[in-house]
Amino acid sequence: MGSEEAPLLLPAPAVEGCPGCAMERRKASSKGRIPYKELFFVGVTSLASSLPITCLFPFIYFMVRDFHISKTEEDIGFYAGFLAASYMVGRTTAAIFWGILSDRIGRKPVIAFSILSVVIFNTLFGLSTTYWMAITTRFVLGALNGLLAPIKAYCVEVCRTEHHALGLSIVNTAWALGLIVGSALGGFLAQPTEKYPHIFSKDSIFARFPYLLPCLSVSSFATIVLISCIWLPETIHKHNVPEKDTKIVKALSSKDNYRDSPRRKSLLQNKPWVSTMLPYCLFSLHDTAYSEILSLWAVSDRKYGGLSFSTEDIGEVLAMAAIYRWVHKVLGTVNSSRVASAVCIVVLATYPFMTYLSGAKLSFALYSAAMMKSALAITITTGNCLLQNNAVCQEQRGTANGVSTTAMSFFKSIAPVGAGALFSWAQKRQDATFLPGDQVVFVVLNLVQLLGLISTFEPFLVLPALPE
């Protein structure tokens, strides 16, 4: 294995007035300092973009029931899965477009427009009065919120090479935190006239629209973030940059063997980048299905193998899951993903046995498992994103993230539908001899996680070569 120092590259001639050149000069003069201001913006922007995805996740089950789309309790999970999936279906249709556009016109305008879409369509989702209105607003929000691709490219471009892992971990941590906080907001703020009658009158707008308050809270935060976009520095070059190799990936693990270098070529010919897609999609499928099943399983009745949690209880569980351990420097990116995936399988295997607990023991067990699961998921996702972004050059980074976001969103769009259908099927087989009730749900989740773990090994994963 060669030196872990990133090789020096001949910089492109600086062009006056080019934001990309200005950012390169700023990084060169930073002497290794962490760009706290830019990374703080990355964090709050990712948070604002992810909050609407799950701000009513604990309540999708109850929303579908209120819409009277189904007359049977067993089928509600099936329809709830389609509603939860509509956001990811929308993002699947447009993510590549936003990635390409961010490579053409810049990261800043795409990021700003994405946050604007959150402000408008997340509010409309809270005003939904029918099942089809809810699905439509979530679909449009997913299609117009193209932030994920440019924000990943942006955080890599504002950081020196030694801080790339930090930047991407902030994106994934903030994104996961947004999913958690969003669920907690839904659990605590939805149906406010019933929970807080001394504050919200039965004649207020929140009685007519019981799910509006958490959406308004998210949209208000997104409005503040949208205003802050004024001070966001651009990172792409406004002139032609001579073709050159990207910065070689630093040694992510001292035991890994890197065999292909990230050169500027067709994305489909870039084996290291293409090979990261399989684990990225499989782990995304697993995480989304897990989130959907956790919400449905926790609030379902104990006679169906659930926990009979209230919406406030499930909000607390998801809010407690915001712990992340910095393990990449110890194990390396690839090995940390493998270890986290293996541990995740063990954690998920404990879930079915929680139905035998009650009271404080049940709460402690579920809180602990949810926190660990969240930390493991962030570790895995950060490792995949680091490999993807270091496998391409800047001119392709937005497009590459757009393609990976599209693929990931497709898997995330089928995950809630599959999870809802699986959960509904499991509810009807409580007396089965083999894996009765919800046991089969968690076995299937673990099988998906196992496939993701296998995809991080050769020959599925190809890693970029380091110099001799």
Buried (B, 14 or more C-beta within 10 A) or exposed (E): EEEEEBEEEEEBEEBEEBBBBBBBEBBEEEEEEBBEEBBEBBBBBBBBBBBBBBBBBBBBBBBBBBBEBBEEBBBBBBBBBBBBBBBBBBBBBBBBBBBBBBBEEBBBBBBBBBBBBBBBBBBBBBBBEEBEBBBBBBBBBBBBBBBBBBBBBBBBBBBBBEBBBBBBBBBBBBBBBBBBBBBBBBBBBBBBBEBEEEEBEEEBEBBEBBBBBBBBBBBEBBBEBBEBBEEBBBBBBEEEBEEEEBBBBBBBBEEBEBEBBBBBBEBEEBBBBBBBBBBBBBBBBBBBBBBBBBBBBBBBEEEBBBBBBEBBBBBBBBBBBBEBEEBBEEBBBBBBBBBBBEBBBEBBEBBBEBBEBEEEEBBEBBBBBBBBBBBBBBBBBBBBBBBBBBBBBBBBBBBBBBBBBBBBBBBBBBBBBBBBBBBBBBBEBEEEEEBBBBBBBBEBBBEBBBBBBBBBEEEEBBBBBBEE
